[in-house]
Amino acid sequence: MRANIVIKFFLFTYIWSFSLWALTIFTSDSLDGPFSYGTYILGGLAPMLFGLYFSHKDGGRIRLVNLFNSAICPKKIKGKWYLVIFGLVPLATVLAIALFYILGWGTYDTGSMASLLSNPVSVLSMAMFLLLFGPVPEELGWRGLAMPQLVKGMDWARASVIVGIGWAIWHIPLLFINGTYQNGLLDISSVIVADFFLQFIALSVLTGWIWHNNGQSVLSAILFHFSTNFYGELLELPPGIMPIRTLIEFIILFIILLHNKRH
C-alpha cells in the first residue's frame, strides 16, 4: 500500500475543497450568486483533480488511461450487478417506509415524487446534474485513487471504512453553506445530521463491495453513487424514515460481510 499517496490525496483534497467552500461561506448568504456557486462547484472537483494527479504521479500516463477506461467502460460490470447497483437503495428505502408504517410512526406521502415524475424533462435534467456533480468527480478520487492504493495492504472492507470516514469528513463544511442539502439537515435535528454522516460508512462499504466484485470498476462505483443520490432526490424521505433506512443498509451490509466470511 502506498499510504503516503492516500494521505497526500486526502490532505490536498481537503485543503482545496475547504478553502473554496470557506470563500462560499464567508462571501455570500446563499448559492444564488455566480461567485458563491462557482466556488461551491469548484470545491466539489477536488477528489477528481487530485485523484487524477496522484494517479499520474503513481503510474504515469498508463495509470491515467486505465483509470479513465475503468470510469467509462462497462465491460467489467457483470450483468446481475446492475440489479444491485440500481436496486439496493430502492429496496432499503421501501423496507424503511414499510417498517415506518407498520410501527405506526406515520405514512409516506408520494405527492412530491408523483409531481416530479409527471415532468420527464425535469427528471432527466436532475439525473444529469446528479451524475456530473457528485458521482463522477468524487468517485475518480475515492474509488479511482484511494481504494486501489489501500487494498494493496488490506482487504476491501477495511479500505472502504477508511474511505467512508474520509468521504464523510469532506462533507462537513457543506453543513454551513446556505442552500445545500446538508445545511437543511441542521434545521431538522442533530440526530438527522448524525445519521447523514453515519450513512457514509455503510454506503462506502457497499460501494466497495460492488467495486471489488466488478474488477475494481470505477464506473460501477459511479453508478451506485448516482443511484443513491437519484433515489434520495426522487423519493424525498421524511426525517423519521432516514435513520431507519440507514439501519437497514447496515443490516444488509452485515449480511453481505457475513456471507463473504463464510465463503
N, C-alpha and C positions, 0 to 999 in steps of 0.2 A: 504494500500500500504506500502510495506517495502522500503521506499525511500532510507534508509541507504544502503541497499543491492545494489540497482541500481546505486547509486553514487559510491560505492566502486567498483562495476563491471566495470563501465566506467573508473574510475581512474586507476585501476590496468591494464586494457586492454591498455589504452594509454601509461602507463609507460613501459610496456613490449614491445609493438609494436614500440613505438617511439625510445626507447633505441636501439633495434636491427636494426631498419632502419637507425638510426644515424650512426651505425657502417658500414652499407652498403654504405651510402652516403660518409663518410669520409675515407674509406679504399679502394675504388675502383671507377673507372670511368664508370663501366658498370656492368651488371649482369653476365658476362661471366665466372668469376672465381667461384670456388666452395664455397669459404668463403662468398663472397658477395651474391651469390644466396642462400646459406644456411641461412644467417641472414635475407634475404628478405622473404623466406618461413616461417621461424620460427616466424617472426614478425606477419605474417598473421594468425597464430594459436591462437593468444591471445583471441579473442572472444569465441572460443570453450573452451580453457583451463579454463578461469575464469567463463564462463557460467556453466561449469560442477562443478567447485569448489564451487561457491556460491549456485548452486542448491543443492549440497550435504550439504552445511552448513545450508541451509534454511530448507530442508526437509529430509535429510539423504538419505539412500540407496533407499527408496521408491520413492523419488523425482527423483533421478537419473534414476531409471528403467523406470519411467513414461516418462521422457524426451527422453530416447533412443527409447522407444516404439513410441512416437509421431514423432520421426525423421525417423523411418524406416517403420512404419505400415501405409498402405494406406487406412485402413478401415474408418477413419474419413472423408476422402475426398469424397464428393458426386460426382457422375458421371459427371454431367453437368459442374462442376467446372474445370474439366480438359480442357474444351474448353476455359475457361477464363485464366487458368494458362499458356497454351501454345499458345493461340490465341490473347491475348490482346496486347502484344508487337508487333507482326507482323501486327496487324490491325492498331495500331498507326503509325507504320513505313510506311506502304503502303499509308495511308492517307497523311502523311507528304511528301512522294515522289510525290504523285499526286498533292498536293497543290503547291509544289515547281515547278512542271512542268506547271501547269495551270497559275500560276502567271508569267511565263516566266523567271524565275530566273535561269533555267538550266535544265539539264536532269540527269538521274541516270544511271551510267554505270554498267551493270550486269556482266562485264567480270571477276572480281575477284571472285564473287560468283560462276559463272559457272566453273571457274578453280578449285575452292575448291571442289565443288560437284562432279567433274569428278574423284576425288580420295576418295572413301568411307573410306579407311583406315585413311587418314588424318582427315576426318570429325569425325570419331569415336574417334581417339586419342585426337583431340581438345575437343570433348564433354566430355570425361573422365577427362581431365585436368581442364576444366572449372567447372565441377561439384565438384571435390575433392579439388581444391584450390580456394575456394571462397564461394560458397553457403553452403557447408556442415559445414566447420569450423566457418563461420560467423553466420549462422542462429541458430546454437546451443546457441549462445550468444544473438544476437539481439531479435529473436522471441522465443528462448528457455528459456531465463532467464529474460531479461529486460521487454519484453511485458507482460508476466503473472504477474509480480510484479506491473507494472504500472497500469494495468487495474483493480487492486484491489481498486484504488482510483480515477479513471477517465474513460471516455469512450475510446473505442479502437482507434478512430480517433485522439484524442489529444495525446494519448500514442504513436501513430505511428509517429506523428510530432516530439515528443521528441526523439524517437529512430532514426528518419531520420536525425535530426541535429547531434546527436552523431555519427551516421554512417558516415556522410559527414566529420565531423572533423577528424575522424580516418583515412580518406584517404589523408589528406593534405600532410603528409611527402612524399607520393608516387610521388608528383609533382617533387620532387628533386632527384629522383633515376633514373639515365640514363637507358633507356631500358624499362621503364614501359609505359603503355598506357597513364597514367596521365602525365608523363613527356613530351610525344609527344604533348600533348594539348598545352603546353606552347609555342611551336613553331608555333602554328596556330594563336591564338589571345586570349586576356583576356576575350572576350565575350564567347568563347567556353569553357574556364575554368570555368567561372561563371555558364554557362549552365550545365556543368557536375555536379557541386555541388548542384545546384538548383534541378536537376532531382532526387536527393536522397530523397527530401521531397515527391515528387509525388510518386516515387516508393515505399517508405516506407509506405505511407498511402494505396496505392493499395495492397501492400503485407499484411498489417494489416487487410484490408477488406477481403482478401482471407482467412487469418489465422483465423479471427473472425468467418467467416461463415462456417468454416470447423472444428469446435470443437477445436480451437486453435492448429491445426495440424502443427507441425514444418516441416513436410515433404512437406506440401502444400507451405510453405514459401521457402523451399529449391528448390523445382521445379520451382517456379515462378522466383526466383533469378537466377537459372540456365537458364531459358528461356530468361530472359533479357540479360544475358551475351552471351549466344549462338547466339541469333539472332543479337546481336551487332557485333559479330565477323563475322558471316556469311554474313550479308548484307553490312557491312562496309560502312556506310553512309558518304558522303562528308560533310565537316563542315557546309555548308549552310543549310543542312536539319536538323541537330541535334537540333537547338533551336525550329524548327517547330514541331518536334516530341515531345519535352518536353512540348510545349504549348498544343498539342493535348492530351497528357497524363493528364495535369492539367484540361483540359475541360472534359475528361472522368471522372476524379476524382470528379469534381464539380457536374456532372450529378448523379454520384453514391451517393454522400453525400446528394444531394437534394432529391433523391428518398428515401433514408433511413430516412430523416427527416419527409417526408410525410407519411411514413408507420411506 
